């Protein structure tokens, strides 16, 4: 990787075709990709659509929301799609925890970060990057992955609020006290200039994989074997 970018959502095509992930073999194409009229067969089945997408409660389901009830059409009636979804989400949560633990272990006693949390102040909305702010590792209560502006990042939750300064173009600077900050991975530095995690680090590759599977949105259904392999390999790479 040459940057901290996350995969462009939505990433269904990559997941369905089983490609564009780190730590796994090239192309693990899903059997679902061989279904005739692949996407529409499942997502626009001829079932009673929601009233807002129908003509007299008939026609094709244009909501494009696939029902797990149709899985039995190809699989056995006892196939539990909900359990598959829950299992994938649980493993993805484990990967998020592994990423947070890895990042915390890399942090020195103090790090410098920039916040990128959208906020409102005096009736105006702002979505600007803050100045550098030094924070204490001891003040971090929890960390979880997030995607600020298409970049890999983390929500850093504080034990005690931290005050950040913002400088919107053409306006006076203002400050906001935050209980949690939305920080791009590339904006976590040791001194305001030197990045803590290099783009070549396994955390960046694992983060790409995390957002690839998360951005797919099917909770593993599009390509169960690939999704599980990617998550497992990513967790292993962070050990």
BELMO-V390881 format. One record per backbone hydrogen bond with DSSP energy under -0.5 kcal/mol. CO is the residue of the C=O (numbers start at 1). NH is the residue of the N-H. E is the energy in kcal/mol with one decimal. If there is no record, write none. Layout:
CO/NH/E ; CO/NH/E
//
This chain:
4/152/-3.1 ; 11/15/-2.0 ; 12/16/-3.1 ; 13/17/-2.2 ; 14/18/-0.5 ; 14/19/-2.3 ; 15/18/-0.7 ; 16/30/-2.5 ; 18/28/-2.1 ; 30/33/-1.7 ; 31/34/-1.6 ; 32/35/-1.2 ; 35/38/-0.9 ; 37/41/-2.4 ; 38/42/-0.8 ; 39/42/-0.6 ; 39/43/-2.7 ; 40/44/-2.2 ; 42/45/-0.6 ; 45/47/-2.2 ; 45/61/-1.2 ; 50/53/-2.1 ; 51/54/-1.5 ; 53/62/-0.5 ; 54/56/-0.6 ; 55/58/-0.7 ; 58/55/-1.4 ; 60/62/-1.4 ; 61/64/-1.0 ; 64/66/-0.8 ; 67/70/-1.4 ; 68/71/-1.3 ; 69/72/-0.7 ; 70/73/-2.0 ; 71/74/-1.4 ; 71/75/-2.9 ; 76/79/-1.7 ; 79/81/-0.9 ; 80/84/-1.5 ; 81/85/-2.4 ; 82/86/-2.5 ; 83/87/-2.5 ; 84/88/-2.3 ; 85/89/-2.5 ; 86/90/-2.1 ; 87/91/-2.0 ; 88/92/-2.5 ; 89/93/-2.2 ; 90/94/-1.9 ; 91/95/-2.0 ; 92/96/-2.3 ; 93/97/-2.2 ; 94/98/-2.3 ; 95/99/-2.5 ; 96/100/-2.1 ; 97/101/-2.6 ; 98/102/-2.3 ; 99/103/-2.3 ; 100/104/-2.5 ; 101/105/-2.2 ; 102/106/-1.2 ; 103/107/-1.0 ; 104/107/-0.7 ; 109/137/-3.0 ; 111/135/-3.3 ; 112/189/-3.1 ; 113/133/-2.1 ; 115/130/-2.3 ; 116/118/-0.5 ; 119/126/-3.3 ; 121/124/-1.7 ; 124/121/-2.9 ; 126/119/-2.4 ; 129/167/-0.6 ; 133/113/-2.5 ; 135/111/-2.1 ; 136/139/-1.6 ; 137/140/-1.6 ; 139/141/-0.6 ; 139/159/-3.0 ; 142/157/-2.8 ; 144/155/-3.2 ; 146/153/-1.7 ; 147/149/-0.7 ; 147/150/-0.6 ; 148/151/-1.5 ; 150/6/-2.4 ; 151/148/-0.5 ; 152/185/-2.9 ; 153/146/-2.4 ; 154/156/-0.7 ; 154/183/-2.8 ; 155/144/-1.6 ; 155/157/-0.6 ; 156/181/-2.5 ; 157/141/-3.2 ; 157/142/-1.3 ; 162/164/-0.5 ; 162/178/-3.1 ; 164/176/-2.2 ; 165/131/-2.9 ; 166/174/-2.1 ; 168/171/-1.9 ; 174/166/-3.1 ; 176/164/-2.8 ; 176/178/-0.6 ; 178/162/-2.5 ; 179/158/-3.1 ; 181/156/-2.9 ; 181/183/-0.8 ; 182/116/-2.6 ; 183/154/-2.7 ; 184/187/-1.9 ; 185/188/-1.4 ; 187/189/-0.8 ; 188/196/-2.6 ; 189/112/-3.2 ; 193/195/-0.6 ; 194/190/-2.7 ; 196/198/-0.6 ; 198/201/-1.7 ; 201/204/-1.1 ; 201/205/-1.1 ; 202/206/-3.0 ; 203/207/-2.4 ; 204/208/-2.0 ; 205/209/-2.0 ; 206/210/-2.4 ; 207/211/-2.4 ; 208/212/-1.8 ; 209/213/-2.3 ; 210/214/-2.5 ; 211/215/-2.4 ; 212/216/-0.9 ; 213/217/-0.9 ; 214/217/-0.7 ; 215/11/-0.6 ; 218/221/-1.5 ; 223/227/-2.7 ; 224/228/-2.4 ; 225/229/-2.1 ; 226/230/-2.7 ; 227/231/-2.2 ; 228/232/-2.6 ; 229/233/-2.4 ; 230/234/-2.0 ; 231/235/-2.3 ; 232/236/-2.2 ; 233/237/-2.0 ; 234/238/-0.9 ; 235/238/-0.7 ; 236/239/-1.3
//
